[in-house]
Amino acid sequence: MKKSDEQLGMNKSIARRDFIQATALTSLGLMLSTSCVFTNKEKESLVKDYPPLKTGMRGSHDGSYETAHALARQGVQFKNPVDTDEYYDLIIVGAGISGLTAAYEYRKKFGDESKILILDNHDDFGGHAKRNEFDQSSCMRLSWGGTMNLEYTSFSQPVLDFIAELGIDVNALHKKIKFDYGNDKPAIWFDKDTFGENILIPGFSMYSRNEDVIDQIDKFPLSEQGIEALKAFYTKDDNVLEGLSEKEIENVLYKTSYTDFLEQHCQLPKEVVELFIKATDGYWGVQPHSLSVAEAVSAWLPGDHRIGESGKEVRGNNESEEVAMFPDGNASIARLLVCSLIPDVCPETTAKTIAMAEFDYSKLDLPNNATKIRLSSTVVNAKNEANEVAVTYVKNGKTIRIRSKHSVLACYHAIIPHICPELPDHQKKAQQYQVKHPMLVTNVLVKNSTALDALGISGAYCPGRMHAKVFMTKGVNTVGYQPDYNKDEAVPLMFWGMMEPPARDIPIHAQLRGARMTLFQKKFEDFEREVRTVLDGLLGPAGFDVAEDILAITVNRWSHGYSYSYLDLWDKKYKLSEAPHEIARQPIGNISIANCDAAASAYSQAAIEEAFRAVRELK
């Protein structure tokens, strides 16, 4: 029998609020344990409008998308803007890593005295590099609400130089982290709603062969045939491509979906294949039925041991597993850039102290700043006029027009045709091709890790639930962030994944748009009910009280999440300069374009490199 909302703790005010009110924070400051020492300045900062502390619905939060939707979906015209006397050398649309890097590089090219304005529709900077900060327990707890890894072994030299210029020692960051996305003590959890009963299998990972725990498959809620087939899949080493021609092998690797491979070549029944469906949700935002064998194996799904020498080839194409990581993910890069652009926001902060640095958001948009960041401001038009650019934006219901010598559009491609209608039709078409993958990151602060420790797990793969995976974020204890995670200390749990597409046999863009709409239409209470249900079933047997042990919930809803990257099953091979992203990023007049879409890559290094290019194009 399902628990009621009241039994799940849905009536608890701490998880129901959409953000932390100043009055609540004032009380919180009085209740903080003496184990955390706060200065007067830090206590004062708790009552300010500090976006990283906001809980509830974040990411594409209320107030961030309505104006853009009115422009793009309803064709609303924002007429009669108020002209101001503001004039800048550069106006940037988007305060993500690309936009902030563009400002940084522009000053290097045109001088530190350059007047720059960065406009962003969200109430925080960083784009998908979002910092989630919790102060509901005795000490600060950090997690990340979007982009998190620095895959530094694949960085180009210019990006490595840029990172070093910000003072970031990626090797030191890598050496100090002890975190593996819950894979150090993995588990798979079958939920009662989907599989008829709650079954936890500690030690089992969907991303390895599980030879040490192969007998645990006997506990899976599968038919006897399914259990034996899955065991055979993991234990056999025969090459299922033996006897095929080179061309036939290539077709299997790059033109066959991973799910078809499992079913047709490895003889796994559909019930078993379904267990893998959510395995790439958080990592890719595309499910294995739409990924090739090579793509899925490169994303750590098992199967390379069944394709002979080809397994080494496709597994070798994978990004290095060596990553550097800040406690708040790549939000620290955004914060370091802001510190460089507007030092008064956080004076004397370095890459070694950035995690614990106090930011004063009231200093972002002061009249005397050479560089300003204006949040909650949605750009609705950017237009070349003679030798300048006129930019129109909406803030607090007012439509305002300002001008600059140059502009960089560091927003996602799909909105640019609506912002910049003077672009040629073929470029607009290319921009619309790049439909972003929806992404969901939900952070839940719980009182302690006692239940997970008792179960012997650090996370679990949940094949029947909304979020594909949940795991503790312990172990990213660097750059001044050294939480004392004893058994009584609060710990963030991260849920990540995506929404199911409306169908699997429709084109990939339709899948992504449908999944995005499903994600966008859900309310905060839908996500809250989901994580409470999962934690009750997963951790309840170990003493977790779902109504009392959840301190806060932050939902990072990214309806427009990962940048579209070309997929083996869906995209043709383009000639140099003819791919949609290359056409889409072409400058026009004094306007250039910088974002991950411009690289057809969702990685932060791509955002940085595209900012380099966009600034180079400005004359």
MOLIN-V998555 format. One record per residue. N is the residue number from 1. RES is the residue in three letters. OMEGA is omega in degrees with one decimal (999 if undefined). Layout:
n	res	omega
N	RES	OMEGA
N	RES	OMEGA
//
This chain:
n	res	omega
1	MET	-179.0
2	LYS	176.5
3	LYS	176.7
4	SER	177.1
5	ASP	-179.7
6	GLU	179.3
7	GLN	178.4
8	LEU	179.4
9	GLY	-179.0
10	MET	179.6
11	ASN	-178.7
12	LYS	-173.1
13	SER	-174.6
14	ILE	-179.8
15	ALA	-175.4
16	ARG	-176.4
17	ARG	179.8
18	ASP	173.2
19	PHE	-176.3
20	ILE	-179.1
21	GLN	-177.8
22	ALA	-179.6
23	THR	179.1
24	ALA	179.8
25	LEU	177.4
26	THR	177.0
27	SER	-179.6
28	LEU	-179.5
29	GLY	179.2
30	LEU	-175.3
31	MET	-174.8
32	LEU	-178.9
33	SER	177.5
34	THR	176.4
35	SER	174.6
36	CYS	-177.1
37	VAL	179.2
38	PHE	173.0
39	THR	178.0
40	ASN	179.7
41	LYS	-179.6
42	GLU	178.2
43	LYS	179.2
44	GLU	-176.9
45	SER	-179.1
46	LEU	-176.2
47	VAL	179.2
48	LYS	176.0
49	ASP	-174.1
50	TYR	-171.6
51	PRO	-178.7
52	PRO	179.6
53	LEU	-177.2
54	LYS	177.3
55	THR	-177.5
56	GLY	-177.2
57	MET	178.2
58	ARG	-173.8
59	GLY	173.1
60	SER	-172.9
61	HIS	176.3
62	ASP	-178.1
63	GLY	-175.8
64	SER	-170.6
65	TYR	-171.7
66	GLU	-178.8
67	THR	179.0
68	ALA	178.0
69	HIS	178.2
70	ALA	179.4
71	LEU	-171.1
72	ALA	-174.5
73	ARG	-173.6
74	GLN	178.8
75	GLY	179.9
76	VAL	177.6
77	GLN	-179.4
78	PHE	-172.9
79	LYS	175.4
80	ASN	176.5
81	PRO	175.9
82	VAL	177.2
83	ASP	176.7
84	THR	179.3
85	ASP	178.4
86	GLU	176.5
87	TYR	-176.1
88	TYR	170.9
89	ASP	-177.8
90	LEU	169.3
91	ILE	-179.4
92	ILE	177.2
93	VAL	-179.3
94	GLY	-177.9
95	ALA	172.5
96	GLY	-177.2
97	ILE	177.2
98	SER	-178.5
99	GLY	179.4
100	LEU	177.7
101	THR	178.0
102	ALA	177.4
103	ALA	179.6
104	TYR	-178.6
105	GLU	178.8
106	TYR	178.7
107	ARG	177.4
108	LYS	-176.8
109	LYS	-172.4
110	PHE	176.3
111	GLY	-177.9
112	ASP	-179.0
113	GLU	-179.8
114	SER	178.4
115	LYS	-173.8
116	ILE	172.7
117	LEU	176.1
118	ILE	-180.0
119	LEU	178.3
120	ASP	-177.6
121	ASN	179.3
122	HIS	178.3
123	ASP	178.8
124	ASP	175.9
125	PHE	175.8
126	GLY	-177.3
127	GLY	179.3
128	HIS	176.5
129	ALA	-169.1
130	LYS	178.0
131	ARG	171.8
132	ASN	-176.1
133	GLU	-179.2
134	PHE	175.4
135	ASP	-178.7
136	GLN	178.7
137	SER	-175.6
138	SER	-178.7
139	CYS	176.2
140	MET	172.0
141	ARG	-178.0
142	LEU	169.8
143	SER	-177.1
144	TRP	-175.0
145	GLY	-179.4
146	GLY	-176.6
147	THR	-169.4
148	MET	-172.5
149	ASN	165.0
150	LEU	-180.0
151	GLU	-164.6
152	TYR	179.9
153	THR	177.8
154	SER	180.0
155	PHE	170.9
156	SER	-179.5
157	GLN	176.8
158	PRO	178.8
159	VAL	176.5
160	LEU	178.7
161	ASP	179.0
162	PHE	178.9
163	ILE	179.0
164	ALA	179.3
165	GLU	176.0
166	LEU	178.5
167	GLY	-175.9
168	ILE	175.2
169	ASP	-174.1
170	VAL	178.5
171	ASN	178.6
172	ALA	177.5
173	LEU	-179.2
174	HIS	-175.7
175	LYS	-173.1
176	LYS	-178.2
177	ILE	173.6
178	LYS	-173.6
179	PHE	-175.4
180	ASP	175.8
181	TYR	179.0
182	GLY	-177.5
183	ASN	176.3
184	ASP	174.1
185	LYS	-172.2
186	PRO	176.0
187	ALA	168.6
188	ILE	-177.2
189	TRP	175.6
190	PHE	-175.8
191	ASP	-175.3
192	LYS	-177.1
193	ASP	-175.5
194	THR	-170.3
195	PHE	175.6
196	GLY	176.8
197	GLU	176.0
198	ASN	-179.9
199	ILE	176.6
200	LEU	177.8
201	ILE	178.5
202	PRO	175.5
203	GLY	-177.2
204	PHE	179.3
205	SER	175.6
206	MET	-173.8
207	TYR	177.9
208	SER	-176.3
209	ARG	173.8
210	ASN	-177.2
211	GLU	-178.3
212	ASP	-177.1
213	VAL	-173.9
214	ILE	-179.4
215	ASP	178.6
216	GLN	179.4
217	ILE	177.6
218	ASP	-178.3
219	LYS	-177.9
220	PHE	177.8
221	PRO	-179.4
222	LEU	173.2
223	SER	178.1
224	GLU	177.7
225	GLN	-180.0
226	GLY	179.6
227	ILE	-178.9
228	GLU	179.4
229	ALA	179.9
230	LEU	176.3
231	LYS	-179.1
232	ALA	179.5
233	PHE	-177.9
234	TYR	-170.3
235	THR	-178.5
236	LYS	177.5
237	ASP	-178.4
238	ASP	180.0
239	ASN	-177.0
240	VAL	177.8
241	LEU	-179.9
242	GLU	177.1
243	GLY	178.4
244	LEU	176.7
245	SER	179.4
246	GLU	179.1
247	LYS	179.6
248	GLU	177.0
249	ILE	178.9
250	GLU	179.1
251	ASN	177.5
252	VAL	-174.9
253	LEU	-169.7
254	TYR	-178.3
255	LYS	177.9
256	THR	178.7
257	SER	179.5
258	TYR	-178.8
259	THR	176.4
260	ASP	177.2
261	PHE	179.7
262	LEU	-175.5
263	GLU	-172.1
264	GLN	-174.9
265	HIS	-178.7
266	CYS	175.8
267	GLN	175.2
268	LEU	176.4
269	PRO	-177.9
270	LYS	-178.8
271	GLU	178.1
272	VAL	178.9
273	VAL	-179.0
274	GLU	-180.0
275	LEU	-177.1
276	PHE	-170.1
277	ILE	-175.6
278	LYS	-171.6
279	ALA	178.9
280	THR	-176.7
281	ASP	-176.2
282	GLY	-175.6
283	TYR	-169.5
284	TRP	-173.8
285	GLY	173.9
286	VAL	-176.7
287	GLN	-172.5
288	PRO	176.5
289	HIS	179.0
290	SER	176.6
291	LEU	175.3
292	SER	176.3
293	VAL	-178.7
294	ALA	-179.6
295	GLU	-178.4
296	ALA	179.3
297	VAL	177.8
298	SER	176.2
299	ALA	172.5
300	TRP	174.4
301	LEU	-176.3
302	PRO	178.3
303	GLY	-179.3
304	ASP	-179.6
305	HIS	-179.0
306	ARG	-177.7
307	ILE	173.0
308	GLY	-178.3
309	GLU	178.3
310	SER	179.1
311	GLY	178.7
312	LYS	-178.8
313	GLU	-175.7
314	VAL	176.0
315	ARG	178.7
316	GLY	177.5
317	ASN	-176.8
318	ASN	172.2
319	GLU	177.9
320	SER	177.8
321	GLU	178.3
322	GLU	178.8
323	VAL	169.1
324	ALA	-174.2
325	MET	170.8
326	PHE	-180.0
327	PRO	176.9
328	ASP	-179.2
329	GLY	-176.3
330	ASN	170.1
331	ALA	179.4
332	SER	175.9
333	ILE	177.5
334	ALA	-179.3
335	ARG	177.2
336	LEU	177.0
337	LEU	177.9
338	VAL	177.8
339	CYS	178.8
340	SER	-176.6
341	LEU	-176.9
342	ILE	-172.4
343	PRO	-176.6
344	ASP	178.9
345	VAL	-179.3
346	CYS	-173.6
347	PRO	171.9
348	GLU	177.4
349	THR	177.7
350	THR	178.0
351	ALA	179.7
352	LYS	-178.5
353	THR	-169.7
354	ILE	-175.1
355	ALA	-176.3
356	MET	-174.8
357	ALA	177.6
358	GLU	-179.4
359	PHE	178.0
360	ASP	-176.8
361	TYR	179.4
362	SER	-179.4
363	LYS	-175.0
364	LEU	-170.1
365	ASP	178.7
366	LEU	-175.3
367	PRO	-175.4
368	ASN	178.0
369	ASN	171.1
370	ALA	174.5
371	THR	179.8
372	LYS	171.9
373	ILE	-177.2
374	ARG	-175.2
375	LEU	-179.4
376	SER	-177.6
377	SER	-174.7
378	THR	179.0
379	VAL	-179.2
380	VAL	178.0
381	ASN	172.3
382	ALA	-169.8
383	LYS	173.5
384	ASN	176.1
385	GLU	-177.1
386	ALA	-178.2
387	ASN	178.7
388	GLU	-179.7
389	VAL	174.4
390	ALA	-178.1
391	VAL	179.1
392	THR	179.7
393	TYR	179.4
394	VAL	177.1
395	LYS	-179.8
396	ASN	177.4
397	GLY	-179.6
398	LYS	178.8
399	THR	-171.1
400	ILE	177.3
401	ARG	178.4
402	ILE	-175.1
403	ARG	180.0
404	SER	175.5
405	LYS	-178.3
406	HIS	172.3
407	SER	173.4
408	VAL	176.1
409	LEU	-178.2
410	ALA	176.0
411	CYS	-175.0
412	TYR	-170.4
413	HIS	-171.6
414	ALA	-180.0
415	ILE	-173.3
416	ILE	177.9
417	PRO	179.9
418	HIS	179.2
419	ILE	-172.9
420	CYS	-174.3
421	PRO	179.4
422	GLU	178.3
423	LEU	176.6
424	PRO	-174.8
425	ASP	-178.0
426	HIS	177.6
427	GLN	176.3
428	LYS	179.7
429	LYS	179.1
430	ALA	179.3
431	GLN	-179.8
432	GLN	179.9
433	TYR	-172.9
434	GLN	179.2
435	VAL	-176.6
436	LYS	177.8
437	HIS	177.4
438	PRO	-175.9
439	MET	-177.9
440	LEU	176.7
441	VAL	-178.7
442	THR	177.9
443	ASN	-178.8
444	VAL	176.6
445	LEU	178.4
446	VAL	-172.0
447	LYS	-179.7
448	ASN	-178.6
449	SER	-175.2
450	THR	-176.7
451	ALA	178.5
452	LEU	179.4
453	ASP	-179.6
454	ALA	179.5
455	LEU	179.5
456	GLY	-178.7
457	ILE	172.6
458	SER	178.4
459	GLY	-180.0
460	ALA	171.5
461	TYR	-172.7
462	CYS	-171.3
463	PRO	-177.8
464	GLY	-171.4
465	ARG	-179.2
466	MET	176.5
467	HIS	-177.4
468	ALA	-171.6
469	LYS	172.5
470	VAL	179.3
471	PHE	175.1
472	MET	178.4
473	THR	173.6
474	LYS	169.4
475	GLY	175.7
476	VAL	-171.0
477	ASN	-173.9
478	THR	176.3
479	VAL	174.8
480	GLY	179.6
481	TYR	-176.6
482	GLN	-178.5
483	PRO	178.4
484	ASP	-176.6
485	TYR	171.5
486	ASN	-171.2
487	LYS	-177.5
488	ASP	-176.2
489	GLU	179.9
490	ALA	-179.2
491	VAL	174.8
492	PRO	170.4
493	LEU	179.5
494	MET	170.4
495	PHE	177.0
496	TRP	-179.7
497	GLY	179.4
498	MET	176.0
499	MET	174.8
500	GLU	173.5
501	PRO	-177.7
502	PRO	177.3
503	ALA	-178.8
504	ARG	-175.2
505	ASP	176.9
506	ILE	-178.5
507	PRO	-173.8
508	ILE	-179.9
509	HIS	176.7
510	ALA	175.7
511	GLN	-175.9
512	LEU	179.0
513	ARG	179.5
514	GLY	178.3
515	ALA	178.4
516	ARG	-179.0
517	MET	177.4
518	THR	179.9
519	LEU	-175.9
520	PHE	-175.2
521	GLN	-179.9
522	LYS	178.7
523	LYS	179.6
524	PHE	-177.5
525	GLU	176.8
526	ASP	179.1
527	PHE	178.8
528	GLU	179.9
529	ARG	-179.7
530	GLU	-176.8
531	VAL	177.4
532	ARG	178.4
533	THR	-179.7
534	VAL	-177.8
535	LEU	176.9
536	ASP	-178.8
537	GLY	-177.0
538	LEU	-172.8
539	LEU	-179.2
540	GLY	179.8
541	PRO	179.1
542	ALA	174.2
543	GLY	179.6
544	PHE	179.5
545	ASP	-172.7
546	VAL	-179.2
547	ALA	-175.2
548	GLU	-168.7
549	ASP	175.2
550	ILE	-176.7
551	LEU	-177.6
552	ALA	177.2
553	ILE	175.7
554	THR	-179.6
555	VAL	176.8
556	ASN	-177.5
557	ARG	178.6
558	TRP	179.3
559	SER	172.6
560	HIS	-171.7
561	GLY	-177.4
562	TYR	173.8
563	SER	-179.6
564	TYR	173.3
565	SER	-172.4
566	TYR	-172.8
567	LEU	-176.0
568	ASP	-173.1
569	LEU	-168.4
570	TRP	-171.9
571	ASP	176.4
572	LYS	176.3
573	LYS	-177.1
574	TYR	172.8
575	LYS	-179.6
576	LEU	178.0
577	SER	-178.6
578	GLU	178.7
579	ALA	-178.6
580	PRO	-177.1
581	HIS	179.0
582	GLU	176.0
583	ILE	-174.3
584	ALA	-172.5
585	ARG	-177.2
586	GLN	179.7
587	PRO	173.6
588	ILE	-177.0
589	GLY	-179.8
590	ASN	-179.9
591	ILE	173.7
592	SER	-171.6
593	ILE	-180.0
594	ALA	175.8
595	ASN	177.6
596	CYS	177.8
597	ASP	-177.7
598	ALA	176.6
599	ALA	-173.2
600	ALA	-177.2
601	SER	-175.8
602	ALA	-174.5
603	TYR	-178.4
604	SER	178.0
605	GLN	176.8
606	ALA	178.0
607	ALA	-179.7
608	ILE	-178.3
609	GLU	179.7
610	GLU	173.7
611	ALA	175.7
612	PHE	-177.0
613	ARG	-176.8
614	ALA	179.6
615	VAL	176.7
616	ARG	-177.2
617	GLU	-178.1
618	LEU	-177.9
619	LYS	999
//
